[in-house]
Amino acid sequence: MKGVCKVLGGFAALGVAAVLFLCWSLLGFPPFSATMGRLAARIDVAHGRYRILGYGLPPLGMDKYTDLLHRRYGVDYHAVAGCIVGEGTRDYAAGYDSVSEPVINRKFRHDVFKEVASETIERRRALYLQFKATAPSK
């Protein structure tokens, strides 16, 4: 009977440690937030889900960038916060992206993010020049 109690006590201690770990990470304790982000990215990548996380005010053309990234490579962009970002959220996103971005680039054998960003900028520039050429001059 003592052996059973010892084993159950060990599982209880492990359970309490796991709950504390999750609470600290969800409440924004930075080392755990980054670790949880890396863990979540590994799980997503293992299941074939490719995603990058971001936060803050999206730059001009972000919708075209994310659309092209998704259509061409199946990579989703997920905004985890707006303009006001807590340290835990920022660390979670950085941890997540530190795993997912290299995996995505290795899968496609080049920097897909740089390629899509360059193409998006070039398309915006072409649209601007077209608009400027057709706009009535003063």
Secondary structure as the mmCIF struct_conf table of DSSP 4:
data_model
#
loop_
_struct_conf.conf_type_id
_struct_conf.id
_struct_conf.beg_label_comp_id
_struct_conf.beg_label_asym_id
_struct_conf.beg_label_seq_id
_struct_conf.end_label_comp_id
_struct_conf.end_label_asym_id
_struct_conf.end_label_seq_id
HELX_RH_AL_P HELX_RH_AL_P1 LYS A 2 LEU A 26
TURN_TY1_P TURN_TY1_P1 LEU A 27 GLY A 28
HELX_RH_AL_P HELX_RH_AL_P2 PRO A 30 ALA A 46
TURN_TY1_P TURN_TY1_P2 HIS A 47 GLY A 48
STRN STRN1 TYR A 50 TYR A 55
BEND BEND1 GLY A 56 LEU A 57
HELX_LH_PP_P HELX_LH_PP_P1 PRO A 58 PRO A 59
TURN_TY1_P TURN_TY1_P3 LEU A 60 GLY A 61
HELX_RH_AL_P HELX_RH_AL_P3 MET A 62 TYR A 73
STRN STRN2 VAL A 75 ALA A 81
BEND BEND2 CYS A 83 ILE A 84
HELX_RH_AL_P HELX_RH_AL_P4 GLU A 87 PHE A 108
TURN_TY1_P TURN_TY1_P4 ARG A 109 ARG A 109
BEND BEND3 HIS A 110 HIS A 110
HELX_RH_AL_P HELX_RH_AL_P5 VAL A 112 THR A 134
BEND BEND4 ALA A 135 ALA A 135
HELX_LH_PP_P HELX_LH_PP_P2 PRO A 136 SER A 137
#
